[in-house]
Amino acid sequence: MATTDNAQPVGLPDERPPANTVGPVAWLRNNLFNTWYNAILTVLVLALLGSAIPPFLDWLLIKAHGLDATSQECRQGGGACWGFVNEKLRFIMFGTFPYDEQWRPFATIAIFIALLLASCDRRFWKPWFGLVWAAGLAAVAILMWGGVLGLTYVENTLWGGLPLTIILSVIGLAVAFPAAILLALGRRSNMPAVKVLCVTYIELIRGVPLISLLFMASVMFPLFLPNGVSVDKLLRAQVAFIMFAAAYMAEAIRGGLQAIPKGQYEAADGLGLGYWQKMRKIILPQALAVAIPPLVNTFISFFKDTSLVIIIGLYDLLGTAKAALSDPAWRGFYREAYLFIGVIYWIFCYSMSKYSQKLERDLNRSHRR
Amino acid sequence: MKSGILAAAAAAVVVTATAGAGAATLDTVKQRGFVQCGVNAGLPGFGNPDSAGNWTGLDVDYCRAVAVAIFNDPNKVKFTPLSAQQRFPAIQSGEVDLLSRNTTVTLTRDTSVGLNFAPVTYYDGQGFMVNKKLGVKSAKELNGATVCVQSGTTTELNLADYFRANNMSYNPVVIESNDEVNAAYFAGRCDVLTTDVSGLAGTRAGVAPVPDDHVILPEVISKEPLAPAVRHGDDQWFDIVKWTVNATIQAEEFGITSKNADEFVNSKNPDIQRFLGTSPGLGKALGLDEKYALNVIKKVGNYGEIFDRNVGPGTPLKLERGLNALWTKGGLQYSAPFR
């Protein structure tokens, strides 16, 4: 037996684990090819992607016409025509708002995004932040309507595009949310009249499609008014949206209320809290945290539902994109138009969804399992 | 947060009481300072906003013409984009003074819907477009064809009537949006595309990858006379719209255009003198300025100019005058005499 002077312990060098248990190969085996049917699905999906993605990229980027392409150039080639989006960008974003004044809706969008981003930060969840919102909304109203501070008056029938979508959804959700809380509480109330009223409202509104509410607001309602008296069209649509959103959110919140154990109610009663104190300090903070996923679900679908106003002749983002397609010189570029606004919608909805996940983690620490 | 919203909501409550029931529309419009005109939310060449958001189109120009007749200013008009379902309630409820939205004149619309139609501004009719490769020469050869058609329009009903009347069968591909109907046709999902001939021509010129691959069949299976409309109950307002449309047609008959109108003011022709208000009477009869027709022609143009600017051969729609030529040139456009 050979001896060595080497004092250091001798061991086998570290072996890498077998290639089929770690690394990309193992990941593939475990996730994509772990059973025969998964293997078949993987191959099929890859084949599908392989046949769909290259032509799409080819259209999107390689054969695409640049931002300065004219419609004639675009028609001759096969690719995407980004000249269309460039030409129609301001119309799609701002609709029929007077062209020279379009910095105003642009500033409106900026204000809304800044307010929404700031509202995401819990450090701002203080009463004084309500004043910031009030100031922001006042600034928006001045920017959009004008008529003061040397701004020309722009009536709201000319509003369109992204500002309209944001106004309809933000104002709609902000007004509907407190209404929804009251409706949800009313539905669980012990007072029969309140309960019947809330249940009837919620079931009535939930029982009809949004589109028929909008029709009622825009088509039927004016016929009931005396001749010559008209209520603003945008306001009618906004009210219909608020009514609709409130009914849906009330049900989401009711779900949250039902998830709170009875002990919490009894403990609050035991402390001698009155009804409103109990709700505000004990029940609602917990219930709303539980209700975040369904609430955000409502927010997202509601944001997209604003595109239904197109049927009552308001130009939201989808409406302006469609109207842009009706320019005789730029017909037929609907892929580009829909892709463009699809990306805008996606950015908004995905941010909402991501933020709600973060909020859920922060607020539901105690419930985490 | 709530106070801000309440303030905004309060500011948003714009309830306008213009005038009581029964007031003359002309007085209401004059007092308000502009004509409220219902147009299509997006129909190429007839009513569509351009890249800067300005309304353009043949129907839109007739709104402007009425504004000129009253105010001598083509910009004293506000446009309300209306969907097909909205248009009749909008005119009935008084939300708009004038409906200029590619609306076909029919008996029920004239009676039970409560509209009065001005002279026709565009004679249209439903037709068929097929790919040249099919070698089809007539709509009578379309038995068994797959037909792309937009839903919820008279187009769909006319199609069914035509095939039934000719004992032919067809497979409809019914799609709601005009763009998607076109896309389906060009993607080869159907053999035939059917809509109004103006629409077919526009689609062929503007959307087809290769326009020459497609042919519009000679059969026109329906009559679609498109005209501006006002609501029942105000004959003076109806007369104003009617004689504004007539003025554009009469101007073309006289050869008066927006460029040369001033040269005709001192014309010796008594018809032209009456028409342009050089010898007074006609404008006053309508309750308008004596020179209203002259103003309309100078600021908006005669019928031919309006047609050419919006849908004519020089535009992407490339429509021929066809039925819309003057009666003296084989078309149907004809103005009752100005006297």
Interface residues (C-beta under 8 A of the other chain):
Chain A: S71 R75 E87 K88 R90 F91 F94 G95 T96 F97 P98 Y99 F129 G130 L131 W133 A134 A135 G136 L137 A138 V140 A141 W145 E155 N156 T157 L158 G160 I171 A174 V175 P178 F215 S218 V219 M220 P222 L223 L225 P226 N227 G228 V229 S230 V231 D232 K233 L234 L235 Q238 I310 I311 I312 G313 Y315 G319 K322 A323 A324 L325 S326 D327 P328 A329 R331 G332 Y334
Chain B: M1 K2 S3 G4 I5 A7 A8 A9 A11 A12 V13 V14 V15 T16 A17 T18 A19 G20 A21 G22 A23 T28 A41 G42 L43 P44 G45 N48 P49 D50 S51 A52 G53 N54 W55 K78 T80 P81 L82 S83 Q85 Q86 P89 A90 Q92 S93 G94 E95 D179 E180 N182 A183 G202 T203 G206 V207 P209 V311 T315 P316 L317
